[in-house]
Amino acid sequence: MKLLICSPAFYVFLLIVAAYLCRRRKRWKYTLAALALFFSLFFSLEPIYELAAKKWSEGYPSSVPTGKTYQYGIVLGGFSYWDWERNRPEFGGNADRLTEGIRLYRSGTIRKLVIASDGSIIQRDDTSKQSGNPQAMTDYLVRLGIPRQDIILETKATTTHENAVFIKQLLSSQSSPPFGGGVGGEASPLLITSSTHMRRSLMAFQQEGIQADPYVTDCIVKVKGKEGRWLPSLHVVRDWQSLIHEFIGYAVYKIRW
């Protein structure tokens, strides 16, 4: 149901159905059909999506001030699944959430890497639902050069708000104070996630009293020499679905918390 609500294709389909049902009323039929055509083009053109995504995510840094360090770098999940057949993680389009987290760890900017409930590590009480492999994913990260003692996995959450709740519980049990701002710790953690996901993520963590510093990945990139930007594309419709999910999620968080 969530996917339908967030999908532009769903609303275009409703307009087409409405136009068909109003086929005996020509004015309504043509108006609804024109709206269906307009929204089909609107949500499939890359420059329009890029403008909306940039406006939604502007103001968040993709770098850390020189010399600043963090006890914890929190990498939000959504970048991989565990491939049980080949016994390895399979990465998706948000993989630079993790690669940037690893890079920041290796550069000394963060001292411990916190990974939040990704598909490769999530654990459910209901074994029939999606399940990752946290032990094997930890071994994978160790092979990439991260000491086991510097890896913290949050494996329970199924939403961004739950990420904040469970990470607060995990880090509050650590030996050094993990939080800045309202919780009374010594320094803010660094929150690492996709640019379009950051606004909602920061709100979720702030509502749990975690005053995190933002670090965005998956930013909109203009590829030199890329053609066909004004041609309709189905992958842009999929990108809009993710962005609309952020719009709705942000509004729900603001109302509920």
C-alpha angles and dihedrals in degrees: 000000000000091000091052094050091051097043119099088202089064092058092045088052091051090052091051091049090048091050090052092049089050094047092123091056101066096191093054093040094054093042093052093043090051090050090050090052092046094051091043089059096037094056095042101053114096100211091056092050092047091052092051093045092049092050091049095049103033120125099039118112125238092197138054122236111262112271097010116130135187134208090217134029110194113207111195116220130242097097104097150015129211113254102214093184095057095025096232139099118268114210130215136197094293094059094119088072085073099033091053090047090053092046092051090049093049090049092053095246092120125029100199129032115221115193116196120216101303121175089256094059109024117125124198131195086221103069092198090070129077113302133183133197109246095176093052091044089053089052089050091054091047089055087054089059105266114130113239092237090060095056120090119181126199104199107170110065125102097179136042091249090054088050088061094045096049096040089053089054093047098048095041087065093055120105097246123055105264105192140070130201117018099011095057102239127142100251141009119253119238113249113210120193144121117302094243091047096050100082093056093039094054090050091051093051094043090053087058091050095257110135099198128180112235126237115178130208133175091052122176107272126196106218112215112240095010112149136198096046092147095048117102113258132188092213088063089056088055091050090052089053090058092046093049087050087058092049093051095041092051091051092049092049091049092052099041100041 
